Amino acid sequence: MAGGRCGPQLLALLAAWVVAIAQAALPAEQSWVQPMTASNWTLVMEGEWMLKFYAPWCPSCQQTDSEWETFAKNGEMLQISVGKVDVIQEQGLSGRFFVTTLPAFFHAKDGIFCRYRGPGIFKDLQNYILEKKWQSVEPLTGWKSPASLTMSGMAGLFSISGKIW
C-alpha cells in the first residue's frame, strides 16, 4: 500500500525534473549589451558608446535593466554601442570612472567621456543620442578622463581595496 502512494509523487517529481532539464537546455535570451571589463574597456575609446555601471543587488539598477536592453537592441539604428559594467566584479573600472552612485551612465565618443545624468528610460536615452544632447555636457577632461594616468591610478586603488575588504 505504501508503494501505491509513492507512485503519483514519484511521477510528479520525475515530471518536474524533466521540465527543469528541458528549460536548462533552452538557449539563454541573447543580450545586446556588451559586458565591459578591465581587459576590454578600451573598446569605448573608439566609436560612440553608452555605458551603465550597476550592481546586481541594486534595486534602482534592476529597474533600468529592461530599458537598457531595449536601448541596446536599438543600438545599430542609433549607431551606438551599449555596454554595462558590474561594479562588484570590476571595482577597478568603477574607480577609473569614479563611480559613486548607482546606476551611473556615461557617454563616450572617440575617447571623450561625459556623464549622462538623465533617467535610464529608453526614450530619454534615445533622445540623448538622436538630439546629440551629450554635446552640451561638459566632458571629463584632463585628470578626470577615464583614460588619464590619474584615473588609471584610481582604477588600481579601487582594485586593490576590493581585494583587501
C-alpha positions in Angstrom: 0.0 0.0 0.0 2.8 2.4 0.9 4.3 1.8 -2.6 1.0 2.9 -4.2 1.1 6.3 -2.6 4.7 7.0 -3.8 3.8 6.3 -7.4 2.0 9.6 -8.1 4.6 11.6 -6.0 7.4 9.9 -7.8 5.8 10.6 -11.2 5.3 14.3 -10.3 8.9 14.5 -9.2 10.1 12.9 -12.4 7.9 15.2 -14.5 9.3 18.3 -12.6 12.8 17.0 -13.2 12.2 16.6 -16.9 10.8 20.1 -17.2 13.7 21.6 -15.3 16.2 19.8 -17.6 14.3 20.9 -20.7 14.3 24.5 -19.6 18.0 24.4 -18.8 18.7 23.1 -22.3 16.9 26.2 -23.9 19.4 28.8 -25.0 19.5 31.9 -22.8 18.0 35.0 -24.3 20.6 36.9 -26.2 21.6 40.2 -24.6 22.5 43.1 -26.9 24.5 44.8 -24.1 28.3 44.3 -24.2 29.7 43.4 -20.7 32.8 45.6 -20.1 35.7 44.6 -18.0 39.2 45.8 -17.2 40.5 43.9 -20.1 38.1 45.2 -22.8 37.1 48.6 -21.6 39.3 50.4 -24.1 36.8 49.4 -26.8 34.9 52.5 -25.8 37.8 54.7 -26.9 36.6 54.3 -30.5 33.2 55.0 -31.9 30.2 56.0 -29.9 29.2 54.2 -26.7 26.8 54.4 -23.7 27.9 52.6 -20.5 25.8 51.6 -17.5 27.6 50.9 -14.2 25.5 48.8 -11.9 25.5 46.3 -9.1 23.4 43.1 -9.3 21.9 43.8 -5.8 20.9 47.4 -6.6 17.1 47.9 -6.9 17.5 51.1 -8.9 19.8 49.4 -11.3 17.4 46.5 -11.7 14.6 48.9 -12.6 16.6 50.2 -15.6 17.6 46.7 -16.9 14.8 46.2 -19.4 15.0 49.8 -20.7 18.8 49.4 -21.1 18.3 46.2 -23.0 15.8 47.9 -25.3 18.2 50.8 -25.8 20.9 48.3 -26.8 18.6 46.4 -29.2 18.2 49.8 -31.0 21.9 50.5 -30.9 22.5 49.7 -34.6 19.8 52.0 -35.7 21.2 54.7 -33.3 24.7 53.9 -34.5 25.9 53.4 -30.9 27.3 50.5 -28.9 25.9 49.8 -25.5 27.9 48.3 -22.6 27.5 47.6 -18.9 29.9 47.3 -16.0 29.2 45.2 -12.9 30.9 47.3 -10.2 31.2 44.3 -7.9 33.2 42.3 -10.4 35.0 45.3 -11.9 35.9 47.5 -9.0 38.9 48.9 -10.8 36.8 50.0 -13.7 34.3 51.7 -11.4 37.3 53.6 -9.9 38.6 54.6 -13.4 35.2 56.3 -14.0 35.0 57.5 -10.3 31.5 55.9 -9.9 30.0 56.9 -6.6 26.3 56.4 -7.2 24.3 53.6 -8.9 23.2 53.2 -11.6 25.7 55.5 -13.3 25.6 56.2 -17.0 28.4 57.6 -19.3 28.5 58.6 -22.9 31.7 58.1 -24.9 32.6 59.3 -28.4 36.0 58.6 -29.8 37.6 58.7 -26.3 35.8 61.7 -25.0 33.6 60.9 -22.0 30.7 62.6 -20.3 28.3 61.7 -17.5 24.7 61.1 -18.5 22.5 62.3 -15.6 19.1 61.6 -17.1 16.8 58.7 -16.4 17.6 55.2 -17.6 14.5 55.2 -19.8 14.7 54.1 -23.4 13.0 57.2 -24.9 15.3 59.6 -22.9 18.4 57.6 -23.8 17.4 57.5 -27.4 16.7 61.3 -27.5 20.1 61.9 -25.8 21.8 60.3 -28.8 19.5 61.4 -31.6 19.4 65.0 -30.5 23.2 64.9 -29.6 22.4 66.3 -26.1 25.8 65.0 -25.0 27.4 67.9 -26.9 26.1 70.3 -24.3 27.5 68.3 -21.4 30.9 69.2 -20.1 33.3 66.3 -20.9 35.5 64.6 -18.4 38.8 66.0 -19.5 42.3 66.2 -18.1 42.8 64.2 -14.9 39.1 63.4 -14.7 39.1 61.5 -18.0 38.9 57.7 -17.5 41.8 57.3 -19.9 44.1 59.7 -17.8 47.1 58.5 -15.8 45.4 59.7 -12.6 42.3 57.6 -13.2 44.5 54.6 -14.1 45.9 55.0 -10.6 42.4 55.3 -9.2 41.5 52.1 -11.0 44.4 50.3 -9.4 43.5 51.7 -6.0 39.9 50.5 -6.3 41.1 47.1 -7.5 43.4 46.7 -4.5 40.8 47.9 -2.0 38.3 45.4 -3.3 40.8 42.6 -2.6 41.6 43.8 0.9 38.0 44.1 2.1 
